[in-house]
């Protein structure tokens, strides 16, 4: 892979993980303004002291929303009514908005300060460690499995993307995206000394594991086999 392809893949994955897919086509005309609206709502929540409400809403939007879409017959209804191509693009946009909003929720939750902050050296050391480990492992895992898997496309379409291979972080971690891959969510709370921000990050960690245990794992066993 030459340097330009590597650079493009890096940018593509980074943006997709943040909530925007560059292959969205005309959906970008709606997708980008919706991301902007989400950022504006987060800013308003911070300005008018609706931090807790925004954080909880972002949690519900992502973890409950993705569970309803992918864990019920709703996805089949959408695919049947809209057709696979349009339904998939619409789903990608909604999923991206969920990723973006839960990220905003983590940041906004950390603005609700309670308790004493940690010493500067300790909190910044932990922040760097958790951020590098979390985002690094999640990015590495996404590089290996692809953006489509990151967006649960196989689960939405109920189709196999191929076979799982023990490459990259998957050599050592059973589920790197959900475990170590979420460590960075605790970083903002460490910086601000927010207990609510810490508990919210923990709730996000629990939420994604609950989604995996009750919805995604069943699909993986059924589609890819128990191994």
Backbone torsions as a table, in degrees:
resi	resn	phi	psi	omega
1	UNK	NA	123.4	-178.3
2	UNK	-77.3	172.1	-171.7
3	UNK	-63.9	-33.0	-178.7
4	UNK	-72.0	-39.9	177.0
5	UNK	-66.6	-38.8	178.2
6	UNK	-64.2	-43.8	178.8
7	UNK	-63.0	-43.7	-179.5
8	UNK	-64.4	-42.9	179.4
9	UNK	-63.1	-38.6	178.9
10	UNK	-62.2	-46.8	179.2
11	UNK	-64.3	-44.6	-178.9
12	UNK	-59.6	-45.9	-179.3
13	UNK	-67.7	-43.5	-178.8
14	UNK	-60.4	-44.5	178.9
15	UNK	-68.1	-41.6	-180.0
16	UNK	-62.6	-41.9	177.2
17	UNK	-63.2	-31.8	179.4
18	UNK	-77.8	-20.3	177.0
19	UNK	127.2	9.6	-178.6
20	UNK	-133.7	121.2	177.2
21	UNK	-98.5	128.0	-177.9
22	UNK	-75.0	-12.6	179.3
23	UNK	-94.6	20.4	-175.1
24	UNK	-76.9	-13.1	179.5
25	UNK	65.2	-134.6	-176.8
26	UNK	-67.6	-14.9	177.5
27	UNK	-66.2	-18.0	177.3
28	UNK	-60.6	-29.1	-179.0
29	UNK	-67.0	-25.1	174.8
30	UNK	-98.7	-36.6	-173.8
31	UNK	-62.2	-51.3	-176.3
32	UNK	-62.0	-47.1	176.5
33	UNK	-60.9	-34.1	178.4
34	UNK	-67.7	-37.0	174.1
35	UNK	-63.7	-40.7	177.3
36	UNK	-62.7	-41.0	178.8
37	UNK	-64.1	-38.3	178.1
38	UNK	-63.5	-43.8	178.6
39	UNK	-63.0	-38.3	179.1
40	UNK	-65.2	-41.8	178.1
41	UNK	-63.4	-39.4	177.7
42	UNK	-63.8	-40.8	178.4
43	UNK	-63.8	-43.0	178.5
44	UNK	-64.4	-37.1	178.2
45	UNK	-62.6	-40.0	178.7
46	UNK	-69.4	-40.1	-177.7
47	UNK	-69.5	-33.8	-173.5
48	UNK	-111.0	17.7	173.9
49	UNK	61.6	43.2	172.4
50	UNK	-111.1	35.3	-175.0
51	UNK	-61.8	-48.9	-178.3
52	UNK	-63.4	-44.0	-178.6
53	UNK	-62.7	-42.8	179.6
54	UNK	-65.3	-43.3	-179.1
55	UNK	-61.5	-45.5	179.5
56	UNK	-64.0	-41.1	179.1
57	UNK	-62.7	-39.4	179.0
58	UNK	-66.3	-36.6	178.4
59	UNK	-65.3	-46.3	179.7
60	UNK	-63.6	-44.1	-178.8
61	UNK	-57.4	-44.1	-177.6
62	UNK	-79.4	-63.9	-169.0
63	UNK	-71.6	-40.0	175.8
64	UNK	-74.9	-42.4	-178.4
65	UNK	-61.3	-48.2	-178.4
66	UNK	-67.5	-30.9	178.0
67	UNK	-69.1	-39.2	178.9
68	UNK	-68.5	-44.0	-178.4
69	UNK	-65.1	-46.8	-172.3
70	UNK	-95.5	-14.4	-176.8
71	UNK	-105.0	2.0	179.1
72	UNK	-127.7	-174.4	178.7
73	UNK	-80.9	4.5	-178.5
74	UNK	-59.3	-40.8	-178.2
75	UNK	-62.8	-37.5	178.9
76	UNK	-67.4	-37.6	178.1
77	UNK	-63.7	-44.3	179.9
78	UNK	-63.6	-45.2	-180.0
79	UNK	-62.5	-39.5	-179.0
80	UNK	-69.8	-40.9	-176.5
81	UNK	-77.2	-37.1	-172.7
82	UNK	-103.0	-15.5	-174.0
83	UNK	86.7	150.8	-171.9
84	UNK	-61.6	-44.4	-174.2
85	UNK	-63.8	-49.7	-178.5
86	UNK	-70.4	-41.8	-178.7
87	UNK	-61.6	-38.3	-178.8
88	UNK	-67.2	-41.4	178.4
89	UNK	-65.9	-41.1	178.1
90	UNK	-64.3	-43.8	178.3
91	UNK	-61.2	-44.7	178.8
92	UNK	-56.7	-41.9	-179.3
93	UNK	-65.1	-44.6	179.2
94	UNK	-63.7	-43.0	179.4
95	UNK	-62.9	-43.0	177.7
96	UNK	-61.0	-40.6	177.4
97	UNK	-63.6	-36.1	176.5
98	UNK	-63.5	-45.9	178.2
99	UNK	-59.4	-45.9	-176.7
100	UNK	-64.9	-42.5	-176.8
101	UNK	-71.8	-34.5	178.1
102	UNK	-69.8	-31.8	174.0
103	UNK	-64.3	-43.0	176.1
104	UNK	-63.1	-39.6	179.5
105	UNK	-60.0	-41.4	178.1
106	UNK	-62.4	-43.9	180.0
107	UNK	-67.1	-44.3	-179.2
108	UNK	-66.9	-40.2	-179.9
109	UNK	-59.6	-34.7	-179.7
110	UNK	-69.6	-13.6	178.1
111	UNK	-80.9	-11.5	176.4
112	UNK	-86.3	95.7	-170.8
113	UNK	-88.1	125.8	174.4
114	UNK	-141.3	141.8	177.2
115	UNK	84.9	172.6	-177.3
116	UNK	-86.6	136.9	177.5
117	UNK	-70.6	157.2	177.4
118	UNK	-75.9	161.0	173.5
119	UNK	-55.6	146.0	-172.5
120	UNK	-56.8	-46.3	-177.8
121	UNK	-62.2	-43.2	-178.4
122	UNK	-67.2	-47.0	-176.1
123	UNK	-67.6	-37.3	179.6
124	UNK	-73.2	-33.1	176.4
125	UNK	-65.6	-45.7	178.3
126	UNK	-65.5	-38.5	179.6
127	UNK	-60.6	-48.6	-179.9
128	UNK	-63.4	-44.8	-179.0
129	UNK	-60.8	-49.4	-177.7
130	UNK	-67.5	-38.7	-179.3
131	UNK	-67.7	-46.6	179.8
132	UNK	-64.4	-44.9	-179.5
133	UNK	-65.5	-48.1	-176.8
134	UNK	-65.0	-58.7	-178.3
135	UNK	-67.5	-34.8	180.0
136	UNK	-64.0	-48.3	179.8
137	UNK	-66.6	-41.5	-179.9
138	UNK	-65.0	-41.8	178.0
139	UNK	-65.0	-43.8	179.3
140	UNK	-60.4	-45.2	179.5
141	UNK	-62.8	-40.7	179.2
142	UNK	-66.7	-37.1	176.5
143	UNK	-59.1	-37.8	-178.3
144	UNK	-75.2	-49.4	-172.6
145	UNK	-90.9	-20.4	178.3
146	UNK	98.0	157.9	-178.5
147	UNK	-65.3	-35.0	-179.6
148	UNK	-60.2	-40.5	177.8
149	UNK	-69.6	-37.6	177.0
150	UNK	-58.1	-34.0	179.1
151	UNK	-90.6	12.6	178.2
152	UNK	56.5	33.2	-177.6
153	UNK	-61.8	-36.9	179.4
154	UNK	-63.1	-37.4	178.9
155	UNK	-70.6	-38.1	178.8
156	UNK	-66.5	-44.0	-178.4
157	UNK	-85.8	-10.8	-176.0
158	UNK	54.8	44.6	179.5
159	UNK	-132.5	145.6	177.9
160	UNK	-73.9	141.2	173.7
161	UNK	-95.5	6.4	-176.4
162	UNK	125.4	-149.3	-177.9
163	UNK	-112.2	144.1	175.3
164	UNK	-71.5	139.2	177.4
165	UNK	-126.7	142.3	-178.6
166	UNK	-83.4	74.4	177.9
167	UNK	-118.7	161.4	177.3
168	UNK	57.4	-137.5	-178.4
169	UNK	-66.4	-17.8	179.7
170	UNK	-70.1	-11.6	174.4
171	UNK	-67.5	-31.3	-173.4
172	UNK	-116.3	-23.9	-175.6
173	UNK	-120.8	132.1	-178.5
174	UNK	-67.8	-36.9	-177.7
175	UNK	-143.4	74.0	-172.3
176	UNK	-63.8	-30.9	-178.3
177	UNK	-67.8	-35.2	-174.0
178	UNK	-92.7	-24.7	-179.5
179	UNK	-88.8	-96.4	178.1
180	UNK	-58.5	-32.1	-177.8
181	UNK	-63.0	-7.8	177.0
182	UNK	-111.4	7.0	-178.2
183	UNK	-61.6	-31.9	-176.9
184	UNK	-64.7	-19.4	-179.1
185	UNK	-64.4	-21.1	179.9
186	UNK	-84.4	-13.7	-175.7
187	UNK	-58.6	-52.0	-178.4
188	UNK	-58.4	-37.8	179.6
189	UNK	-66.9	-33.1	177.0
190	UNK	-64.8	-41.5	-177.7
191	UNK	-66.1	-42.4	-176.3
192	UNK	-89.7	-11.7	-176.8
193	UNK	71.3	31.5	-175.8
194	UNK	-93.2	117.3	174.8
195	UNK	-67.0	-39.8	178.5
196	UNK	-62.7	-41.1	178.1
197	UNK	-61.2	-39.0	177.7
198	UNK	-65.4	-47.2	-179.2
199	UNK	-66.4	-31.8	177.2
200	UNK	-68.2	-42.5	176.9
201	UNK	-60.8	-40.1	177.7
202	UNK	-65.1	-39.6	177.7
203	UNK	-63.0	-35.0	176.1
204	UNK	-67.1	-40.9	178.7
205	UNK	-62.6	-44.6	178.4
206	UNK	-65.9	-40.4	-178.2
207	UNK	-60.6	-44.1	-177.4
208	UNK	-72.3	-33.0	175.8
209	UNK	-70.1	-35.8	175.8
210	UNK	-63.7	-42.1	176.4
211	UNK	-60.2	-43.1	-179.7
212	UNK	-64.8	-47.3	-174.8
213	UNK	-67.3	-40.0	-172.5
214	UNK	-96.4	-17.1	-176.4
215	UNK	-126.7	-59.6	-172.4
216	UNK	-68.3	-41.7	-177.1
217	UNK	-61.2	-37.8	178.7
218	UNK	-62.7	-41.3	178.2
219	UNK	-65.9	-42.7	-179.2
220	UNK	-61.6	-45.2	179.3
221	UNK	-64.0	-40.0	-178.1
222	UNK	-71.2	-35.0	-172.8
223	UNK	-96.2	-43.1	-175.2
224	UNK	-103.2	-11.4	-179.3
225	UNK	99.2	163.2	-175.5
226	UNK	-67.6	-21.2	-178.9
227	UNK	-77.0	NA	NA
